[in-house]
Amino acid sequence: MTCEFSLKTFDELTSVDIYHILKARSQVFVVEQNCPYQDMDELDFDCLHLIAHNNEALVGYCRIIPPEFNRMKSNLSVDNNPRAAASMPAIGRVLVLAQYRSQGLARQIMTEAIKYCRKKYGKKPIIISAQTYLIDFYQSLGFVPEGAYYLEDGIEHVKMVLNITKKTKVKKQGSDTSKASTILGILLLILSVSFIAGLIYLMI
Protein backbone atom coordinates (compact mmCIF):
# COMPACT_ATOMS: atom_id res chain seq x y z
CA MET A 1 0.00 0.00 0.00
CA THR A 2 1.39 3.37 -0.99
CA CYS A 3 0.58 6.49 0.97
CA GLU A 4 1.29 10.17 1.01
CA PHE A 5 3.06 11.55 4.07
CA SER A 6 2.85 14.93 5.73
CA LEU A 7 5.06 16.13 8.56
CA LYS A 8 3.85 19.05 10.64
CA THR A 9 4.61 20.84 13.86
CA PHE A 10 1.71 21.11 16.29
CA ASP A 11 1.10 24.72 15.24
CA GLU A 12 0.89 23.66 11.60
CA LEU A 13 -1.82 21.07 12.27
CA THR A 14 -5.34 22.10 11.45
CA SER A 15 -8.17 21.46 13.88
CA VAL A 16 -9.30 18.65 11.55
CA ASP A 17 -5.77 17.12 11.62
CA ILE A 18 -5.75 17.19 15.42
CA TYR A 19 -9.21 15.63 15.61
CA HIS A 20 -8.26 12.70 13.35
CA ILE A 21 -4.89 12.18 15.07
CA LEU A 22 -6.42 12.04 18.55
CA LYS A 23 -9.29 9.89 17.33
CA ALA A 24 -6.84 7.37 15.81
CA ARG A 25 -4.62 7.32 18.90
CA SER A 26 -7.63 6.79 21.15
CA GLN A 27 -8.96 4.04 18.88
CA VAL A 28 -5.68 2.10 18.82
CA PHE A 29 -4.04 2.72 22.19
CA VAL A 30 -7.11 3.08 24.42
CA VAL A 31 -10.03 1.16 22.86
CA GLU A 32 -8.24 -1.68 21.01
CA GLN A 33 -5.71 -2.30 23.75
CA ASN A 34 -8.29 -1.88 26.49
CA CYS A 35 -5.94 0.53 28.23
CA PRO A 36 -7.52 3.58 29.86
CA TYR A 37 -4.67 6.07 30.05
CA GLN A 38 -4.04 9.75 29.35
CA ASP A 39 -2.93 9.71 25.73
CA MET A 40 -2.76 13.48 25.24
CA ASP A 41 0.30 14.96 26.94
CA GLU A 42 2.28 18.17 26.93
CA LEU A 43 4.82 16.64 24.52
CA ASP A 44 2.38 16.94 21.62
CA PHE A 45 3.06 20.68 21.47
CA ASP A 46 6.79 20.13 20.87
CA CYS A 47 6.61 17.07 18.60
CA LEU A 48 6.59 16.70 14.86
CA HIS A 49 3.53 14.79 13.68
CA LEU A 50 3.98 12.38 10.77
CA ILE A 51 0.67 11.48 9.14
CA ALA A 52 0.16 8.77 6.49
CA HIS A 53 -2.72 9.58 4.16
CA ASN A 54 -4.62 7.45 1.69
CA ASN A 55 -7.06 9.48 -0.40
CA GLU A 56 -6.71 12.25 2.20
CA ALA A 57 -7.84 9.94 5.01
CA LEU A 58 -5.51 9.33 7.97
CA VAL A 59 -4.46 5.66 7.89
CA GLY A 60 -1.32 5.77 10.03
CA TYR A 61 0.63 8.08 12.29
CA CYS A 62 3.62 8.60 14.53
CA ARG A 63 5.21 11.50 16.35
CA ILE A 64 8.87 12.50 16.47
CA ILE A 65 10.16 13.94 19.73
CA PRO A 66 13.15 16.29 19.26
CA PRO A 67 16.20 15.56 21.47
CA GLU A 68 15.66 18.63 23.64
CA PHE A 69 12.17 17.44 24.62
CA ASN A 70 12.83 13.71 24.81
CA ARG A 71 12.61 12.35 28.38
CA MET A 72 13.75 8.83 27.49
CA LYS A 73 17.41 8.13 28.12
CA SER A 74 19.58 5.38 26.77
CA ASN A 75 20.93 2.96 29.38
CA LEU A 76 24.24 2.83 27.56
CA SER A 77 26.50 5.68 26.55
CA VAL A 78 27.19 6.11 22.87
CA ASP A 79 30.90 5.99 22.04
CA ASN A 80 31.48 6.39 25.80
CA ASN A 81 29.81 9.79 25.63
CA PRO A 82 26.95 10.02 28.16
CA ARG A 83 25.88 13.39 26.80
CA ALA A 84 25.32 11.85 23.35
CA ALA A 85 23.31 9.03 24.93
CA ALA A 86 21.12 11.49 26.80
CA SER A 87 20.44 13.70 23.80
CA MET A 88 18.63 11.80 21.09
CA PRO A 89 15.33 12.04 19.21
CA ALA A 90 12.54 9.57 19.91
CA ILE A 91 9.74 8.13 17.81
CA GLY A 92 6.46 7.27 19.48
CA ARG A 93 2.71 6.74 19.17
CA VAL A 94 3.30 4.61 16.06
CA LEU A 95 -0.02 3.32 14.74
CA VAL A 96 -1.81 1.95 11.71
CA LEU A 97 -5.61 1.80 11.71
CA ALA A 98 -6.92 -1.77 11.83
CA GLN A 99 -8.34 -1.89 8.31
CA TYR A 100 -5.00 -0.88 6.78
CA ARG A 101 -2.70 -3.32 8.58
CA SER A 102 -0.63 -6.15 7.07
CA GLN A 103 0.19 -4.01 4.03
CA GLY A 104 3.64 -2.81 5.07
CA LEU A 105 2.39 0.59 6.17
CA ALA A 106 4.03 0.52 9.63
CA ARG A 107 7.40 -0.06 7.96
CA GLN A 108 6.80 2.87 5.60
CA ILE A 109 5.89 5.14 8.52
CA MET A 110 8.98 4.16 10.52
CA THR A 111 11.23 4.49 7.48
CA GLU A 112 9.94 8.02 6.87
CA ALA A 113 10.39 8.94 10.54
CA ILE A 114 13.95 7.54 10.64
CA LYS A 115 14.82 9.34 7.40
CA TYR A 116 13.63 12.63 8.85
CA CYS A 117 15.57 12.11 12.10
CA ARG A 118 18.75 11.37 10.16
CA LYS A 119 18.28 14.50 8.04
CA LYS A 120 17.36 16.79 10.95
CA TYR A 121 19.49 15.43 13.81
CA GLY A 122 22.41 13.89 11.97
CA LYS A 123 24.27 11.03 13.61
CA LYS A 124 22.30 10.95 16.84
CA PRO A 125 20.87 7.56 17.83
CA ILE A 126 17.07 7.22 17.84
CA ILE A 127 15.23 5.75 20.84
CA ILE A 128 11.77 4.22 21.12
CA SER A 129 9.68 2.64 23.85
CA ALA A 130 8.42 -0.48 22.09
CA GLN A 131 5.67 -2.84 23.12
CA THR A 132 7.47 -6.16 23.51
CA TYR A 133 5.31 -8.05 21.01
CA LEU A 134 6.73 -5.74 18.33
CA ILE A 135 10.42 -6.35 19.14
CA ASP A 136 11.02 -8.43 15.98
CA PHE A 137 9.49 -5.72 13.79
CA TYR A 138 11.66 -2.97 15.24
CA GLN A 139 14.76 -5.20 15.13
CA SER A 140 14.15 -5.64 11.40
CA LEU A 141 14.55 -1.85 11.13
CA GLY A 142 17.87 -1.94 13.02
CA PHE A 143 16.69 -1.12 16.56
CA VAL A 144 18.38 -3.00 19.40
CA PRO A 145 16.63 -3.83 22.72
CA GLU A 146 18.23 -2.18 25.71
CA GLY A 147 17.68 -3.02 29.36
CA ALA A 148 14.91 -4.91 31.13
CA TYR A 149 11.25 -4.98 30.21
CA TYR A 150 9.00 -2.56 32.08
CA LEU A 151 5.30 -1.83 32.39
CA GLU A 152 3.92 1.35 30.88
CA ASP A 153 0.20 1.86 31.51
CA GLY A 154 -0.05 -1.86 32.26
CA ILE A 155 1.54 -2.95 28.95
CA GLU A 156 5.00 -4.53 28.71
CA HIS A 157 7.56 -2.33 26.94
CA VAL A 158 11.29 -2.25 26.30
CA LYS A 159 13.62 0.54 25.26
CA MET A 160 15.13 0.07 21.81
CA VAL A 161 17.86 2.19 20.20
CA LEU A 162 18.84 2.65 16.57
CA ASN A 163 22.53 3.54 16.52
CA ILE A 164 24.58 4.90 13.64
CA THR A 165 26.59 2.13 12.01
CA LYS A 166 30.17 3.22 11.55
CA LYS A 167 31.54 2.90 8.06
CA THR A 168 34.80 0.99 7.94
CA LYS A 169 37.26 1.53 5.14
CA VAL A 170 37.55 -1.58 3.06
CA LYS A 171 40.89 -2.18 1.43
CA LYS A 172 40.43 -2.29 -2.31
CA GLN A 173 40.82 -5.77 -3.62
CA GLY A 174 43.27 -6.10 -6.43
CA SER A 175 45.68 -3.38 -5.26
CA ASP A 176 48.26 -5.97 -4.14
CA THR A 177 47.60 -7.96 -7.30
CA SER A 178 48.19 -4.92 -9.51
CA LYS A 179 51.50 -4.20 -7.71
CA ALA A 180 52.61 -7.80 -8.19
CA SER A 181 51.66 -7.65 -11.87
CA THR A 182 53.72 -4.47 -12.35
CA ILE A 183 56.80 -6.02 -10.69
CA LEU A 184 56.38 -9.19 -12.74
CA GLY A 185 56.11 -7.15 -15.93
CA ILE A 186 59.32 -5.28 -15.13
CA LEU A 187 61.15 -8.56 -14.42
CA LEU A 188 59.94 -10.05 -17.69
CA LEU A 189 61.08 -6.95 -19.55
CA ILE A 190 64.55 -7.18 -17.95
CA LEU A 191 64.79 -10.89 -18.84
CA SER A 192 63.71 -10.19 -22.41
CA VAL A 193 66.29 -7.43 -22.82
CA SER A 194 68.99 -9.67 -21.30
CA PHE A 195 68.02 -12.53 -23.66
CA ILE A 196 68.16 -10.29 -26.73
CA ALA A 197 71.50 -8.82 -25.61
CA GLY A 198 72.86 -12.36 -25.19
CA LEU A 199 71.75 -13.34 -28.70
CA ILE A 200 73.35 -10.25 -30.20
CA TYR A 201 76.59 -11.00 -28.29
CA LEU A 202 76.66 -14.59 -29.64
CA MET A 203 76.07 -13.40 -33.21
CA ILE A 204 79.03 -10.99 -33.15
C-alpha positions in Angstrom: 0.0 0.0 0.0 1.4 3.4 -1.0 0.6 6.5 1.0 1.3 10.2 1.0 3.1 11.5 4.1 2.9 14.9 5.7 5.1 16.1 8.6 3.9 19.1 10.6 4.6 20.8 13.9 1.7 21.1 16.3 1.1 24.7 15.2 0.9 23.7 11.6 -1.8 21.1 12.3 -5.3 22.1 11.4 -8.2 21.5 13.9 -9.3 18.7 11.5 -5.8 17.1 11.6 -5.8 17.2 15.4 -9.2 15.6 15.6 -8.3 12.7 13.3 -4.9 12.2 15.1 -6.4 12.0 18.6 -9.3 9.9 17.3 -6.8 7.4 15.8 -4.6 7.3 18.9 -7.6 6.8 21.2 -9.0 4.0 18.9 -5.7 2.1 18.8 -4.0 2.7 22.2 -7.1 3.1 24.4 -10.0 1.2 22.9 -8.2 -1.7 21.0 -5.7 -2.3 23.8 -8.3 -1.9 26.5 -5.9 0.5 28.2 -7.5 3.6 29.9 -4.7 6.1 30.1 -4.0 9.8 29.4 -2.9 9.7 25.7 -2.8 13.5 25.2 0.3 15.0 26.9 2.3 18.2 26.9 4.8 16.6 24.5 2.4 16.9 21.6 3.1 20.7 21.5 6.8 20.1 20.9 6.6 17.1 18.6 6.6 16.7 14.9 3.5 14.8 13.7 4.0 12.4 10.8 0.7 11.5 9.1 0.2 8.8 6.5 -2.7 9.6 4.2 -4.6 7.4 1.7 -7.1 9.5 -0.4 -6.7 12.3 2.2 -7.8 9.9 5.0 -5.5 9.3 8.0 -4.5 5.7 7.9 -1.3 5.8 10.0 0.6 8.1 12.3 3.6 8.6 14.5 5.2 11.5 16.3 8.9 12.5 16.5 10.2 13.9 19.7 13.1 16.3 19.3 16.2 15.6 21.5 15.7 18.6 23.6 12.2 17.4 24.6 12.8 13.7 24.8 12.6 12.4 28.4 13.7 8.8 27.5 17.4 8.1 28.1 19.6 5.4 26.8 20.9 3.0 29.4 24.2 2.8 27.6 26.5 5.7 26.6 27.2 6.1 22.9 30.9 6.0 22.0 31.5 6.4 25.8 29.8 9.8 25.6 27.0 10.0 28.2 25.9 13.4 26.8 25.3 11.9 23.4 23.3 9.0 24.9 21.1 11.5 26.8 20.4 13.7 23.8 18.6 11.8 21.1 15.3 12.0 19.2 12.5 9.6 19.9 9.7 8.1 17.8 6.5 7.3 19.5 2.7 6.7 19.2 3.3 4.6 16.1 0.0 3.3 14.7 -1.8 2.0 11.7 -5.6 1.8 11.7 -6.9 -1.8 11.8 -8.3 -1.9 8.3 -5.0 -0.9 6.8 -2.7 -3.3 8.6 -0.6 -6.2 7.1 0.2 -4.0 4.0 3.6 -2.8 5.1 2.4 0.6 6.2 4.0 0.5 9.6 7.4 -0.1 8.0 6.8 2.9 5.6 5.9 5.1 8.5 9.0 4.2 10.5 11.2 4.5 7.5 9.9 8.0 6.9 10.4 8.9 10.5 13.9 7.5 10.6 14.8 9.3 7.4 13.6 12.6 8.9 15.6 12.1 12.1 18.8 11.4 10.2 18.3 14.5 8.0 17.4 16.8 10.9 19.5 15.4 13.8 22.4 13.9 12.0 24.3 11.0 13.6 22.3 11.0 16.8 20.9 7.6 17.8 17.1 7.2 17.8 15.2 5.8 20.8 11.8 4.2 21.1 9.7 2.6 23.8 8.4 -0.5 22.1 5.7 -2.8 23.1 7.5 -6.2 23.5 5.3 -8.1 21.0 6.7 -5.7 18.3 10.4 -6.4 19.1 11.0 -8.4 16.0 9.5 -5.7 13.8 11.7 -3.0 15.2 14.8 -5.2 15.1 14.2 -5.6 11.4 14.6 -1.9 11.1 17.9 -1.9 13.0 16.7 -1.1 16.6 18.4 -3.0 19.4 16.6 -3.8 22.7 18.2 -2.2 25.7 17.7 -3.0 29.4 14.9 -4.9 31.1 11.2 -5.0 30.2 9.0 -2.6 32.1 5.3 -1.8 32.4 3.9 1.4 30.9 0.2 1.9 31.5 0.0 -1.9 32.3 1.5 -3.0 28.9 5.0 -4.5 28.7 7.6 -2.3 26.9 11.3 -2.3 26.3 13.6 0.5 25.3 15.1 0.1 21.8 17.9 2.2 20.2 18.8 2.6 16.6 22.5 3.5 16.5 24.6 4.9 13.6 26.6 2.1 12.0 30.2 3.2 11.6 31.5 2.9 8.1 34.8 1.0 7.9 37.3 1.5 5.1 37.6 -1.6 3.1 40.9 -2.2 1.4 40.4 -2.3 -2.3 40.8 -5.8 -3.6 43.3 -6.1 -6.4 45.7 -3.4 -5.3 48.3 -6.0 -4.1 47.6 -8.0 -7.3 48.2 -4.9 -9.5 51.5 -4.2 -7.7 52.6 -7.8 -8.2 51.7 -7.7 -11.9 53.7 -4.5 -12.3 56.8 -6.0 -10.7 56.4 -9.2 -12.7 56.1 -7.1 -15.9 59.3 -5.3 -15.1 61.2 -8.6 -14.4 59.9 -10.1 -17.7 61.1 -6.9 -19.5 64.5 -7.2 -18.0 64.8 -10.9 -18.8 63.7 -10.2 -22.4 66.3 -7.4 -22.8 69.0 -9.7 -21.3 68.0 -12.5 -23.7 68.2 -10.3 -26.7 71.5 -8.8 -25.6 72.9 -12.4 -25.2 71.7 -13.3 -28.7 73.3 -10.3 -30.2 76.6 -11.0 -28.3 76.7 -14.6 -29.6 76.1 -13.4 -33.2 79.0 -11.0 -33.2 
